[in-house]
Amino acid sequence: MDISGVFTAIVTPFKDNLTLDEEGFEILLERQVKSKVAGVVPVGTTGESATLSYEEHKKVVELCIEHISSKKTVIAGAGSNSTREAIDLAKHAENVGADAVLVITPYYNKPQQRGLVRHYKEVAAAVEIPVVVYNVPSRTGIDIAPETIREIAKIDNIAAIKEATGDISKISRIVELCSEDIAILSGNDELTLPILSLGGRGAISVASNVVPDEMSKLVEYGMEGDIKKAREIHYKLLPLFKALFLETNPAPVKEMLAELKVINRYVRPPLVEVENSTKERIRNVINDLKSEGVL
């Protein structure tokens, strides 16, 4: 399976009592269906997987597949700090029709590098659909070394890696070591263009919740080597990229979607809604994007 392009790390909307907002989720999915993105990623970090029950997690994956699987690629979040639980989530995603799974490095227990290799070997062996590795040490406390990624890339079913370290020199080393064996996807919107220029194949994007077509054009131009056009979009969207991480993701992107009257802004504790100062900056970004014809 070719994993390239923009995949939206889609938010999970909640109702006032913090139950799943299924209607709001379908609205979000329909916006993605009508866009140029390659696919969506439900129940990742942006989907608040950490505070969903396993039943809710599986329900969100099922809703996503029911609504868009025939129209867009679905890469279902299936990560856990327990290999056994990651396998269970991956098998469920496969059984209900996901095209691939996103598997984060085990958090909190901080396995050694050979433990990471074992984790991905066991998850990949348990399913037949492709596995996307997710490396985000700022959240997990563990980083996959480039040499370890080279080893993981040779495992059957390992198709791509979402790199969210923010370290361009490291990503350059990964491309050098194993770009023939694994697709490298940006996990940081503002680094998408630099990663594409190094040989990346796309992005798993927070910003594409808001501007899916603009992110798709950025990646398309970047992969085609039209750096001038890609750079123009990058700088146009740079204030958005920064605004979306003024506070802990996904509170800012939910605030932005609420301002655009797409869904409400609720996040689950321990996350909280953004500060008033952040709301003001988000409104300013929205107004600027509207004046430029992006929104």
N, C-alpha and C positions, 0 to 999 in steps of 0.2 A: 504493500500500500504506500502510495506517495503522500507523505505528509508535508505539505508546503502551503504557504499563504497565511492568511489571518484567521485565527480561531479566537472567538470571543470568550474570555473567562467570565461567564455570565453570572450576574448576581442572583441571589435567592430572595425574592420579596416576601415580606411577612405582613400579616394583618396586625391591627392594634394590639390584640392579645398575644401576638408573636406566634400564631399558628401560620402555616404556609399559606401564602396568597396565590392559589392556583390560577385564578383569573389574571392576576398581575403577571405571573410567570408566562402565561400564554401570550400576553401582550408583548412582553420582552422578546419572546421567541419569534413572534410574527415579524417584529421589526428586523430581526436578524435574517429571517427567510427572505424578506424583500430587499435585503442588501447584497453586496458583492462578497461578503466574507466566505471563506471556505467551509467554516463550521463553527461549532460552539463547544465550550467545555463547561458542563455543569458540575456543581459540587467540588470545585477547587477551592483555593484560599479565598478568592473573591466571592464564591458562593457560600461562604461561611460554613464550610464542612465541619469545622472544629466544634460547632455548637448544634449541629443537627444530630438527632438520634439516628441509629442505623436504619430504622424504618423510614424516617423522613429522607435520609440520604438516598435510599433506594427508590422512594416515591418520586423524588425530583428527577432522578435519572430516567425513570419510566415515563414521566410526563414529557420530558424533553424528547425522548425517542418517539413517543406516540405523536408528537406534534410536528417534528421536523426531520425525522430520520430519512425520509425519502427525498428530502430537498437539500439537506446540508449534512456534512460529516459531524458525528457526535463522538467526542473524545471524553469519556466519562471519568470524573475523578474517582480514584479507587485507592487512595493512599492511607496508610496507617503506620504507627510505630510498631505494630505487631505484624509479622509476615503472614501469620495465619489469617488475620482480619483483612489484610490487603488482598489476599487470595480470594477470600469470601466475597469482597466487594467487586473484584475483577471478574470473578465467575458470574456474579449476578448481572453485571453490566453486559457481559458477553451473551448471557442467556436471554436478555430482554432486547438485544439488537444493537448495542453500541458498536461503533466501527473500530474504536481503540480505547485504551484506558490511560489515564495520567496517574503515575505513581510517584508520590513524593518520597524523598529520603526519610527513613525512620527518624522521627524527632524524639527528643528528650533522652532516650537511652544511649545516643551517641555511639553507634557501632563503629568498629574499626573498618578500614577500607575493604578488607577481605570479607567483612560482614555485610557490607553494602553489595558486593558482588554476589554473595550467596542470596541475599534478599531478592535481588532482581532476577537471578537465575530461577528461584523457586516460583516467583510470581509469573514470570514469562512462560515457565513450563506448565503452569496450571491452566492457561488459556491459549486459544489459537489466534485471537485478534492481536494487533500490534500494541506494544507497550511504549509509552512515552515517559521517560525519566524526568523527574522534576527536582532541580537542584536550587534551593533557596536557603542558604546557610543563615541568613539574618533571622529566619523564623524557626529553623530546625536545630541550630547549634552544631550542624555537621556539614562539611563541604566535601564534594566528590573531587578527588584529585584528577587532573587531566589523564594521567596514566591509568587510573582506575576506570575512567570513562571509556578509554580505548578498550579495556578488557570487557566492560559491560556491553559495548557496542557490538561485540562479536557474538553475543548471545542471540540465539534464534528468537524472533518476535520483538526484539528491541529495535524500534524504528526511529526514534527521535529523542532529543533531550531539550527540555525547557530550561534554559540557563538564565538564572535570575541572581547571579552573584554581583553583577554590576562591574565586573573586572574584565575590561576589554583585552588586556594582555593574556589573561587566562583563556578567554574564549578564542583568541588567536591561536593559542597552543592546542586547544581542542580541535580546531579546524585542521591544524597542521597534522595532528596525530590520527584523526579518524573521520574526517568529513566524508570519506568514501563509504563508510559503514553506518553512519548515523546522520539524520537531519538535525541541524542545530537551529532551534527556535528561540527568539528573544523573549525573555520573561520580564523585561523592563521597557516600557513604551518609548522612553526617551533615548534608549540605546538601540532601538530597532534598526535605524539606518546604519549606524556604525557596524552592527553585527551583520547586516546584509552585505555591506561592502567587504567584509572578511570572508564571506562565503555562506552566511546563514540562509535559511530557507523560508523564513517567515517569522510569525510572532503569535504567542498566546497573550492576548491584549486585554487590558482593562479599559483603555480608551475607546475601543470599538463597541463597548456598551452604548456610548454616546455618539460616536462618529464612525460607524462601521465602514462606510464607503470611502471616507478619506483615508482611513488606515489601510484599506484594501489597495487604494491607489498608491499610497506610499510604498507598500511592500511590492506591488507590481512593478513600479518604476525602479525600485532598488534592485530587484532581481533581474530586470532587463538591462541594468547598467546605465539607466538614464538618471544619473546622480543629481543633475541640475533640477529636474522636476521633483525627484524624491526629496531633495533638500528644501525646496520651496514649501512642500507640504509639512515637512518636519518642523520648520521654524514657525509655520502658521499654527501648528498644533502644540508647540512646546509649552506655552502657558497652560494649556489643558493638561498635558502630561504632569506638569509640576503641581497643579491644583489638585489633581486626583490623589496625590500623596502628601498633601499638607498634614493630614492626620492618618491614622491607621486605616488602610484599605480593608473593607469596602465602604466605610462611612462616607468619604467624600463623593464617590461615584453614585452612591444612593441619594445623597443630597442633590447632586446635579440632576439625576433622573427625576427626582421629586420636583425640582424647580422647573423642569421641562414638562411636568404633569404626565409623566409616563407611569410611575409607580410611587408608592409612599417611601418615606425615608427611614423606616424602622430597621435597626440592627439589633442583634441579640446580645444581651450582657454576656461577658464583661465589656463588649464594645458599647460605645455611646454615640449619640448623634454629635455632629461636629460643632465646634464653638461658633459663636456669632461672627467673629472676625473671619473665620474660614468660609462661612456662608456668604459673607459680603464679597470675598475674593472669588468665590465660585460664580456668583451672579455677574461679577465683572467679566469673567472669562466667557460666560454664556452670551452676554451682550456683545462682546467683541466678535465672537464666532458668528453671531447672527448678523452683525454689520458686514462681515466678510462673506456672507452667503453660505457659510458652512452648515449652520443650523436653520 
